[in-house]
Amino acid sequence: MTHAGKRIWIIGASSGIGAALARELAGQGARLVLSARDAEALTQLAGDCGGAEVIPLDLAERATLDAAVLRIEAGGPLDALICTAALYDPARVAELDPEKTAALVQVNVTGTLLVAQSAPRLLRDGGQLVLFGSVAGYIGLPKGQAYSATKAAIINLAETLRVEYAPRIDVRLVCPGFVRTRLTDKNDFSMPAIIEPEAAAREIAKGMSGRGFEIHFPKRFTYALKLLRLLPYPLALRLTARLAG
């Protein structure tokens, strides 16, 4: 099953997974609306995506999201609304910059929540709301505290909305492992099972065509973290302490 003819809005499309997903869905014949802060990058990407519509916005600025929602609504119902946008600033708690952390929470949590809130007025019956968590949200991991906490919040939000919006809206949760992007370029540690954005995009597009709630990859890594999450705290925390060391 492809996404041919579907009208899909991708927020966070200017680079990384969002850009790769735009190219993947456009290659399957989707009609895309692309949003992010970087208007120039979006315009270049739109040229690779069959002349996709470009609507710049910043999830830290509520007014830009509200204006984008009005434009999307005027163009007719969406088949899918995908929010990949996120900030990442790896550091231990004692080293966190308060302003950067506040901005990270504003975009990753509040911004995503506002996008989710707009979904019922934008999506057709049976349309998909696709939210991006992360395996970093499965369990607290070293040096990713603020980011991991926001992704845990998105996992919780998606679980809630899966029930609250059913059956009219099909809520999906994407939890990637390590993907080679400008965000993971900030990491100073070895990233197991890291994959390219194009591979991630294929997994997401395939998962959206399936019936499962969560789309997670690569499986050889994500299942290991799922198992860690199921362990009793004394054992799980002992293992995460080794990662910190």
C-alpha positions in Angstrom: 0.0 0.0 0.0 1.3 3.4 -1.0 0.4 7.0 0.0 -0.5 8.0 -3.6 -2.9 11.0 -3.7 -2.9 11.5 0.0 -2.6 15.1 1.4 0.0 15.0 4.2 1.4 17.8 6.4 4.9 17.2 7.7 6.1 19.5 10.5 9.8 19.5 11.0 10.5 18.7 7.3 13.6 20.8 6.6 16.2 18.2 7.5 16.9 14.8 8.9 14.1 12.2 9.2 11.4 14.8 8.3 13.1 15.7 5.0 13.8 12.0 4.1 10.2 11.1 4.9 9.0 13.9 2.7 11.0 12.5 -0.2 9.8 9.0 0.5 6.1 9.9 0.6 6.4 12.2 -2.4 8.0 9.3 -4.3 4.8 7.3 -3.5 2.6 10.0 -4.9 1.6 11.9 -1.8 0.6 15.6 -2.0 2.7 17.3 0.7 2.6 20.4 2.8 6.0 21.1 4.4 6.7 23.1 7.5 9.7 24.0 9.6 11.6 27.1 10.7 14.0 27.1 7.7 12.0 28.4 4.8 14.9 28.2 2.4 15.5 24.5 3.1 11.8 23.8 2.7 11.7 25.5 -0.7 14.7 23.4 -1.9 13.0 20.3 -0.5 9.7 21.1 -2.2 11.5 21.0 -5.5 12.4 17.4 -4.8 8.8 16.6 -3.8 6.8 17.5 -6.9 6.3 21.1 -5.9 5.0 20.6 -2.4 3.3 23.5 -0.6 5.6 25.3 1.8 4.3 26.9 5.1 7.2 28.0 7.4 6.4 27.9 11.1 8.2 27.8 14.5 6.6 25.6 17.1 8.0 27.9 19.8 5.8 30.7 18.3 2.1 29.9 18.8 1.0 32.5 16.3 2.9 30.9 13.4 1.3 27.5 14.1 -2.2 29.1 14.3 -1.6 30.9 10.9 -0.4 27.6 9.4 -3.5 25.7 10.6 -5.8 28.3 9.0 -4.0 27.9 5.7 -4.1 24.1 5.9 -7.8 24.1 6.8 -8.6 26.3 3.8 -7.0 23.8 1.5 -9.3 20.9 2.5 -8.9 17.9 4.9 -5.6 16.2 5.5 -5.1 12.4 5.2 -2.2 12.6 7.7 -0.6 15.1 10.0 3.0 14.2 11.0 5.0 16.1 13.7 8.7 15.3 13.7 9.9 18.7 15.0 12.2 18.5 18.0 15.1 20.2 19.7 18.0 18.2 21.3 20.7 19.5 23.7 22.5 16.6 25.3 23.9 17.2 28.8 23.8 16.0 32.3 21.3 17.7 34.6 24.0 19.8 36.4 25.2 21.1 33.0 21.8 22.0 31.5 21.4 25.6 30.2 18.0 26.8 31.6 17.1 28.8 28.5 17.9 26.0 26.1 16.0 23.6 28.2 13.0 25.8 28.4 13.0 26.1 24.6 13.4 22.4 24.2 10.4 21.7 26.4 8.4 24.4 24.6 9.0 22.8 21.1 9.1 19.1 22.0 6.2 19.0 24.4 4.0 22.1 24.2 4.5 22.5 20.4 3.6 18.9 19.8 0.6 19.1 22.1 -0.7 22.2 20.2 -0.3 20.3 16.9 -2.2 17.4 18.3 -4.9 19.7 19.5 -5.4 21.0 15.9 -5.7 17.5 14.5 -9.5 17.1 14.7 -10.3 20.2 12.7 -7.7 19.3 10.0 -8.0 15.5 9.5 -10.6 13.7 7.5 -12.4 10.9 9.3 -9.9 8.0 9.6 -7.0 10.3 9.0 -3.7 9.8 10.8 -2.0 11.9 13.5 1.6 10.7 13.7 3.6 11.9 16.7 7.3 11.3 17.3 8.6 9.9 20.5 11.9 8.2 20.8 13.5 5.1 22.4 15.1 7.8 24.6 11.6 8.1 26.2 11.4 4.4 27.1 13.7 4.8 30.2 15.9 7.5 31.6 19.3 7.3 29.9 22.6 9.1 30.7 23.2 12.6 29.2 19.8 12.8 27.6 17.7 13.9 30.6 15.8 16.9 29.2 15.3 15.4 25.7 14.4 11.9 27.1 11.8 13.5 29.5 10.1 15.3 26.6 10.0 12.1 24.5 8.5 10.2 27.4 5.9 12.9 27.6 5.1 12.4 23.9 4.8 8.7 24.3 2.3 9.2 27.1 0.4 11.8 25.0 0.2 9.5 22.0 -1.1 6.7 24.2 -3.8 9.0 25.6 -4.8 10.4 22.2 -5.0 6.9 20.7 -8.0 6.3 23.0 -9.3 9.9 23.2 -9.4 10.5 19.4 -10.6 7.0 18.4 -12.3 6.0 16.2 -12.3 9.2 14.1 -8.5 9.8 14.2 -5.9 7.0 13.8 -3.1 8.1 16.2 0.4 6.6 15.6 3.6 6.8 17.6 7.0 6.7 16.0 10.0 5.8 18.3 13.2 5.8 16.3 16.5 4.5 17.6 19.7 6.3 16.6 19.3 7.9 13.1 22.2 9.9 11.5 21.0 13.5 11.6 22.3 16.9 12.7 20.8 16.1 16.1 22.7 12.9 16.7 25.8 14.6 15.4 25.9 16.3 18.8 26.5 13.0 20.6 30.0 12.2 21.8 29.4 8.5 22.3 29.0 5.3 20.2 25.5 4.9 18.9 24.6 1.3 18.4 22.6 0.2 15.4 22.6 3.7 13.9 20.8 4.0 10.6 20.4 6.6 7.8 17.4 8.9 7.5 16.3 7.3 4.3 16.0 3.9 6.1 14.1 5.5 8.9 11.7 7.1 6.3 11.0 3.8 4.7 10.2 2.2 8.1 7.8 5.1 8.9 6.0 5.1 5.6 5.6 1.3 5.8 4.3 1.5 9.4 1.8 4.2 8.5 0.3 1.8 5.9 0.0 -0.9 8.6 -2.3 -1.3 11.6 0.1 -1.1 14.5 0.1 1.8 17.0 3.8 2.1 17.5 6.4 2.3 14.7 9.8 1.6 16.1 13.2 0.8 14.5 15.7 -0.7 14.1 14.1 -3.7 15.8 17.5 -5.2 16.9 18.0 -2.2 19.1 14.5 -1.1 20.1 13.5 -4.5 21.4 16.6 -4.5 23.7 15.4 -1.2 25.2 11.9 -2.4 25.5 13.2 -5.4 27.5 15.2 -3.0 29.7 12.0 -1.0 30.4 10.3 -4.2 31.6 13.0 -5.2 34.1 12.5 -4.4 37.8 14.0 -1.1 38.7 17.0 -2.5 40.8 18.2 -4.4 37.7 17.2 -1.8 35.1 18.9 1.0 36.9 22.1 -1.1 37.5 22.3 -1.6 33.7 21.7 2.1 32.9 24.4 3.0 35.5 26.9 1.0 33.4 25.9 3.1 30.4 26.6 6.2 32.4 30.0 4.9 33.3 
